[in-house]
Amino acid sequence: MKIEDIMTHDVKFCGPDTNLAAAAEILWRNNCGALPVLDSEGKVLGMVTDRDMCIAMGTRNWRASDLAISDLAIKPVFTCRPDDDVHESLKIMRKYQVRRVPVVDEGGKLSGIVCLNDIVLHAEKAEGGRHGGISYDDIVNALKAICERRRADMSKSATAAVGAAG
């Protein structure tokens, strides 16, 4: 299965000069959790998540309209192509622990986005150990890899907090 078969084509995005209030409105109206950040030519500069935006506002005590996307630490971007096999996007998600991968054309311009949700909705149970598409095991392995760092980081934070308190 190709990425273009399951990706979202009508991708919502923002620019580096978009303020967080406007970006939050885009997320809210379109039920998104992240936005690709594009330059003026439509090339992907990075990704910003709703979590990134909340933490930036909470730690700086600024109004959302006073912070630009460029004020955030925009995450590096890992992309795939529309004609890549879906398993390629799963490899990227596992390796870089991301849930969303922008899909770009040959020139690096945004063509779509493939999210873990898109892949999950196309997964099927492997019958008899043979399966040509996306299996449930593929999904579980990707999700485990994505969550592994987060779980390890939380354990370290909890240990550090207990050590600091004692």
Backbone as CSV, one residue per row, in Angstrom:
resi,resn,N_x,N_y,N_z,CA_x,CA_y,CA_z,C_x,C_y,C_z
1,MET,0.845,-1.168,0.000,0.000,0.000,0.000,0.898,1.240,0.000
2,LYS,0.548,2.186,-0.819,1.313,3.424,-0.939,0.782,4.483,0.026
3,ILE,1.673,5.356,0.429,1.293,6.435,1.347,0.204,7.302,0.750
4,GLU,0.283,7.580,-0.547,-0.720,8.434,-1.185,-2.127,7.845,-1.092
5,ASP,-2.229,6.533,-0.876,-3.531,5.884,-0.767,-4.227,6.169,0.563
6,ILE,-3.466,6.518,1.582,-4.073,6.707,2.907,-3.804,8.075,3.515
7,MET,-2.915,8.858,2.931,-2.542,10.144,3.534,-3.688,11.143,3.453
8,THR,-3.622,12.129,4.317,-4.536,13.262,4.267,-3.983,14.234,3.233
9,HIS,-4.821,14.583,2.262,-4.364,15.460,1.178,-4.565,16.931,1.512
10,ASP,-5.648,17.242,2.200,-5.980,18.627,2.541,-5.352,18.962,3.892
11,VAL,-4.058,19.218,3.874,-3.303,19.425,5.113,-3.394,20.872,5.558
12,LYS,-3.664,21.041,6.828,-3.648,22.368,7.431,-2.211,22.641,7.861
13,PHE,-1.773,23.870,7.730,-0.378,24.221,8.006,-0.303,25.654,8.487
14,CYS,0.882,26.051,8.884,1.111,27.438,9.272,2.495,27.842,8.787
15,GLY,2.796,29.106,8.943,4.117,29.625,8.617,4.855,29.983,9.893
16,PRO,6.135,30.249,9.789,6.903,30.591,10.989,6.445,31.886,11.660
17,ASP,5.800,32.782,10.907,5.341,34.050,11.471,3.917,33.986,12.020
18,THR,3.259,32.849,11.859,1.904,32.678,12.400,1.967,32.748,13.919
19,ASN,1.050,33.519,14.521,1.063,33.556,15.993,0.335,32.330,16.542
20,LEU,0.599,32.037,17.807,0.056,30.824,18.410,-1.468,30.853,18.510
21,ALA,-2.055,32.020,18.651,-3.515,32.112,18.695,-4.104,31.653,17.363
22,ALA,-3.519,32.115,16.270,-4.005,31.716,14.946,-3.746,30.234,14.691
23,ALA,-2.583,29.746,15.108,-2.261,28.324,14.936,-3.208,27.460,15.767
24,ALA,-3.505,27.888,16.986,-4.434,27.143,17.833,-5.828,27.103,17.202
25,GLU,-6.218,28.178,16.580,-7.518,28.228,15.891,-7.545,27.221,14.738
26,ILE,-6.452,27.126,13.997,-6.364,26.143,12.904,-6.501,24.731,13.465
27,LEU,-5.782,24.443,14.540,-5.853,23.119,15.164,-7.270,22.818,15.634
28,TRP,-7.877,23.768,16.311,-9.213,23.584,16.881,-10.258,23.345,15.794
29,ARG,-10.279,24.205,14.795,-11.298,24.115,13.736,-11.161,22.847,12.885
30,ASN,-9.957,22.297,12.822,-9.710,21.162,11.931,-9.403,19.862,12.657
31,ASN,-9.578,19.871,13.986,-9.361,18.674,14.797,-7.975,18.063,14.524
32,CYS,-6.954,18.911,14.575,-5.571,18.483,14.333,-4.786,18.545,15.645
33,GLY,-3.695,17.813,15.709,-2.814,17.865,16.868,-1.465,18.451,16.541
34,ALA,-1.214,18.672,15.244,0.079,19.209,14.815,-0.089,19.899,13.469
35,LEU,0.819,20.820,13.217,0.819,21.528,11.940,2.213,21.504,11.326
36,PRO,2.301,21.202,10.040,3.576,21.428,9.359,3.810,22.945,9.287
37,VAL,5.050,23.342,9.428,5.426,24.749,9.309,6.083,24.892,7.942
38,LEU,5.494,25.747,7.092,5.961,25.888,5.718,6.603,27.242,5.483
39,ASP,7.586,27.252,4.583,8.155,28.530,4.157,7.260,29.122,3.069
40,SER,7.636,30.255,2.520,6.795,30.950,1.536,6.653,30.174,0.229
41,GLU,7.515,29.193,-0.010,7.434,28.387,-1.231,6.686,27.070,-1.022
42,GLY,6.195,26.839,0.199,5.454,25.621,0.476,6.312,24.448,0.894
43,LYS,7.589,24.714,1.179,8.484,23.651,1.642,8.379,23.517,3.158
44,VAL,8.474,22.287,3.620,8.301,22.007,5.045,9.567,22.383,5.816
45,LEU,9.406,23.268,6.797,10.510,23.685,7.673,10.565,22.849,8.943
46,GLY,9.408,22.383,9.384,9.338,21.642,10.632,7.903,21.319,10.973
47,MET,7.720,20.836,12.190,6.395,20.510,12.703,6.239,21.163,14.066
48,VAL,5.016,21.563,14.374,4.707,22.098,15.699,3.447,21.404,16.189
49,THR,3.463,20.990,17.452,2.314,20.279,18.017,1.547,21.179,18.974
50,ASP,0.331,20.754,19.288,-0.468,21.492,20.264,0.243,21.502,21.614
51,ARG,0.941,20.428,21.931,1.687,20.348,23.193,2.826,21.380,23.218
52,ASP,3.550,21.496,22.092,4.615,22.495,21.995,4.069,23.893,22.279
53,MET,2.906,24.173,21.714,2.320,25.491,21.867,1.893,25.746,23.310
54,CYS,1.274,24.768,23.934,0.826,24.924,25.332,2.006,25.125,26.271
55,ILE,3.047,24.347,26.084,4.222,24.474,26.949,4.888,25.830,26.742
56,ALA,4.968,26.290,25.505,5.577,27.603,25.239,4.800,28.717,25.945
57,MET,3.484,28.654,25.874,2.686,29.698,26.533,2.775,29.580,28.043
58,GLY,2.745,28.376,28.555,2.785,28.179,30.001,4.109,28.544,30.631
59,THR,5.197,28.321,29.927,6.515,28.589,30.502,6.965,30.027,30.301
60,ARG,6.325,30.731,29.403,6.738,32.117,29.140,5.756,33.140,29.678
61,ASN,4.569,32.656,30.043,3.546,33.536,30.568,3.246,34.698,29.618
62,TRP,3.179,34.388,28.339,2.836,35.370,27.316,1.480,35.016,26.732
63,ARG,0.844,35.987,26.112,-0.406,35.734,25.397,-0.091,35.007,24.103
64,ALA,-0.998,34.157,23.683,-0.813,33.378,22.452,-0.622,34.282,21.232
65,SER,-1.282,35.410,21.231,-1.158,36.319,20.084,0.187,37.041,20.046
66,ASP,0.949,36.978,21.149,2.260,37.632,21.205,3.417,36.689,20.878
67,LEU,3.122,35.400,20.696,4.155,34.409,20.375,3.973,33.921,18.944
68,ALA,5.062,33.887,18.193,5.028,33.349,16.829,5.528,31.906,16.845
69,ILE,5.109,31.153,15.873,5.575,29.775,15.740,7.106,29.741,15.731
70,SER,7.738,30.728,15.133,9.210,30.773,15.084,9.835,30.961,16.464
71,ASP,9.043,31.384,17.460,9.537,31.515,18.833,9.636,30.168,19.535
72,LEU,9.007,29.156,18.971,9.037,27.810,19.550,10.235,27.051,18.999
73,ALA,10.609,26.035,19.709,11.629,25.119,19.197,10.913,24.182,18.228
74,ILE,10.892,24.554,16.973,10.200,23.759,15.961,10.938,22.437,15.794
75,LYS,10.175,21.375,15.836,10.768,20.049,15.741,11.347,19.822,14.353
76,PRO,12.456,19.113,14.282,12.975,18.767,12.956,11.940,17.929,12.210
77,VAL,12.026,17.954,10.917,11.019,17.277,10.117,11.616,16.046,9.433
78,PHE,10.877,14.967,9.473,11.242,13.721,8.819,10.110,13.429,7.852
79,THR,10.405,13.334,6.585,9.373,13.252,5.564,9.427,11.937,4.792
80,CYS,8.362,11.715,4.039,8.311,10.602,3.107,7.675,11.120,1.821
81,ARG,7.637,10.258,0.816,7.077,10.618,-0.489,5.742,9.906,-0.705
82,PRO,4.889,10.464,-1.550,3.587,9.834,-1.789,3.675,8.401,-2.309
83,ASP,4.692,8.109,-3.104,4.788,6.770,-3.695,5.566,5.781,-2.826
84,ASP,5.992,6.197,-1.633,6.637,5.277,-0.689,5.603,4.269,-0.176
85,ASP,6.083,3.103,0.198,5.233,2.119,0.848,4.890,2.628,2.250
86,VAL,3.712,2.308,2.716,3.259,2.746,4.039,4.229,2.300,5.132
87,HIS,4.852,1.160,4.946,5.793,0.666,5.949,6.982,1.618,6.122
88,GLU,7.301,2.400,5.100,8.371,3.397,5.203,7.993,4.466,6.225
89,SER,6.735,4.908,6.205,6.308,5.911,7.191,6.317,5.320,8.593
90,LEU,5.969,4.046,8.729,6.035,3.399,10.042,7.474,3.334,10.546
91,LYS,8.431,3.086,9.659,9.845,3.070,10.051,10.262,4.441,10.575
92,ILE,9.839,5.493,9.881,10.163,6.861,10.305,9.543,7.142,11.672
93,MET,8.297,6.755,11.850,7.610,6.988,13.128,8.311,6.267,14.267
94,ARG,8.705,5.024,14.025,9.412,4.257,15.068,10.765,4.882,15.378
95,LYS,11.532,5.165,14.338,12.895,5.666,14.529,12.928,7.027,15.222
96,TYR,12.054,7.932,14.812,12.095,9.300,15.333,11.017,9.577,16.378
97,GLN,10.242,8.559,16.718,9.217,8.650,17.755,8.245,9.802,17.501
98,VAL,7.688,9.787,16.304,6.694,10.776,15.899,5.432,10.057,15.442
99,ARG,4.320,10.741,15.520,3.030,10.164,15.134,2.539,10.690,13.793
100,ARG,3.224,11.675,13.268,2.802,12.305,12.013,4.029,12.540,11.139
101,VAL,3.880,12.262,9.847,4.991,12.443,8.916,4.474,13.229,7.713
102,PRO,5.036,14.414,7.470,4.658,15.153,6.264,5.075,14.378,5.019
103,VAL,4.248,14.466,4.005,4.516,13.824,2.724,4.870,14.947,1.746
104,VAL,6.042,14.843,1.140,6.527,15.907,0.256,6.773,15.380,-1.157
105,ASP,6.700,16.292,-2.114,7.004,15.932,-3.497,8.509,15.999,-3.732
106,GLU,8.908,15.810,-4.967,10.336,15.802,-5.301,11.042,17.104,-4.945
107,GLY,10.311,18.208,-4.959,10.879,19.510,-4.645,10.827,19.868,-3.164
108,GLY,10.326,18.958,-2.339,10.243,19.211,-0.906,8.997,19.963,-0.476
109,LYS,8.046,20.148,-1.422,6.809,20.850,-1.086,5.791,19.873,-0.506
110,LEU,5.000,20.374,0.413,4.007,19.568,1.107,2.949,19.038,0.141
111,SER,2.744,17.720,0.167,1.711,17.062,-0.640,0.598,16.503,0.234
112,GLY,0.938,16.201,1.482,-0.025,15.599,2.384,0.632,15.313,3.714
113,ILE,-0.053,14.560,4.534,0.508,14.128,5.807,-0.055,12.742,6.106
114,VAL,0.781,11.885,6.641,0.320,10.573,7.058,0.479,10.504,8.569
115,CYS,-0.612,10.169,9.238,-0.637,10.105,10.692,-0.801,8.651,11.120
116,LEU,-0.380,8.370,12.328,-0.561,7.034,12.857,-2.038,6.638,12.770
117,ASN,-2.936,7.592,12.996,-4.372,7.324,12.891,-4.741,6.800,11.506
118,ASP,-4.179,7.403,10.453,-4.465,6.967,9.082,-4.051,5.515,8.883
119,ILE,-2.905,5.176,9.418,-2.372,3.824,9.257,-3.199,2.827,10.061
120,VAL,-3.542,3.191,11.295,-4.357,2.311,12.138,-5.670,1.968,11.444
121,LEU,-6.284,2.946,10.830,-7.579,2.719,10.189,-7.490,1.792,8.973
122,HIS,-6.285,1.552,8.475,-6.091,0.647,7.331,-5.440,-0.672,7.727
123,ALA,-5.219,-0.874,8.996,-4.587,-2.111,9.457,-5.589,-3.258,9.434
124,GLU,-5.045,-4.446,9.235,-5.871,-5.651,9.209,-5.187,-6.760,9.972
125,LYS,-6.000,-7.666,10.468,-5.469,-8.825,11.167,-4.808,-9.749,10.136
126,ALA,-3.588,-10.173,10.431,-2.886,-11.089,9.539,-3.477,-12.484,9.715
127,GLU,-3.962,-13.057,8.640,-4.542,-14.403,8.680,-3.498,-15.416,8.261
128,GLY,-3.276,-16.448,9.069,-2.346,-17.517,8.722,-0.902,-17.066,8.643
129,GLY,-0.583,-15.959,9.322,0.804,-15.488,9.337,1.232,-14.760,8.082
130,ARG,0.335,-14.639,7.092,0.681,-13.940,5.850,-0.207,-12.726,5.690
131,HIS,0.425,-11.652,5.312,-0.326,-10.413,5.191,0.458,-9.476,4.285
132,GLY,-0.199,-8.905,3.305,0.490,-8.019,2.383,0.373,-6.551,2.743
133,GLY,-0.540,-6.211,3.639,-0.773,-4.820,3.992,-0.166,-4.455,5.323
134,ILE,-0.912,-3.655,6.056,-0.477,-3.211,7.382,-1.120,-4.142,8.405
135,SER,-0.302,-4.764,9.199,-0.836,-5.692,10.198,-0.981,-4.991,11.544
136,TYR,-1.755,-5.594,12.408,-1.901,-5.089,13.770,-0.532,-5.070,14.466
137,ASP,0.276,-6.080,14.189,1.621,-6.124,14.778,2.461,-4.929,14.342
138,ASP,2.338,-4.530,13.065,3.067,-3.353,12.569,2.692,-2.120,13.391
139,ILE,1.420,-1.969,13.650,0.922,-0.815,14.402,1.414,-0.847,15.843
140,VAL,1.272,-1.998,16.492,1.683,-2.113,17.893,3.180,-1.867,18.030
141,ASN,3.984,-2.406,17.130,5.433,-2.191,17.200,5.794,-0.722,17.014
142,ALA,5.121,-0.051,16.102,5.377,1.378,15.910,4.976,2.169,17.149
143,LEU,3.814,1.884,17.691,3.346,2.615,18.877,4.258,2.375,20.072
144,LYS,4.720,1.144,20.253,5.651,0.851,21.340,6.931,1.666,21.192
145,ALA,7.461,1.753,19.986,8.689,2.523,19.757,8.463,4.009,20.008
146,ILE,7.319,4.524,19.586,7.009,5.943,19.794,6.906,6.254,21.281
147,CYS,6.285,5.372,22.035,6.043,5.604,23.459,7.245,5.279,24.347
148,GLU,8.184,4.505,23.885,9.289,4.025,24.720,10.084,5.160,25.364
149,ARG,10.489,6.129,24.614,11.267,7.246,25.150,10.464,8.013,26.176
150,ARG,9.213,8.241,25.865,8.364,9.005,26.763,8.259,8.304,28.113
151,ARG,8.081,6.991,28.085,7.978,6.236,29.330,9.288,6.286,30.098
152,ALA,10.416,6.156,29.396,11.726,6.209,30.046,11.990,7.601,30.613
153,ASP,11.616,8.642,29.862,11.807,10.012,30.339,10.972,10.289,31.588
154,MET,9.746,9.778,31.626,8.894,9.999,32.791,9.460,9.287,34.009
155,SER,10.037,8.119,33.818,10.646,7.391,34.929,11.827,8.167,35.497
156,LYS,12.639,8.737,34.605,13.789,9.531,35.040,13.331,10.765,35.803
157,SER,12.276,11.427,35.289,11.755,12.629,35.940,11.215,12.304,37.326
158,ALA,10.503,11.197,37.439,9.949,10.804,38.732,11.063,10.479,39.714
159,THR,12.099,9.792,39.251,13.229,9.443,40.112,13.960,10.708,40.568
160,ALA,14.139,11.657,39.642,14.811,12.904,39.986,13.988,13.714,40.998
161,ALA,12.669,13.724,40.827,11.819,14.462,41.753,11.859,13.856,43.150
162,VAL,11.865,12.530,43.222,11.930,11.864,44.525,13.277,12.138,45.177
163,GLY,14.356,12.073,44.381,15.698,12.355,44.898,15.838,13.766,45.393
164,ALA,15.228,14.721,44.691,15.311,16.125,45.074,14.507,16.388,46.354
165,ALA,13.418,15.647,46.513,12.562,15.855,47.676,13.170,15.218,48.939
166,GLY,13.990,14.180,48.740,14.522,13.452,49.916,15.780,14.028,50.367
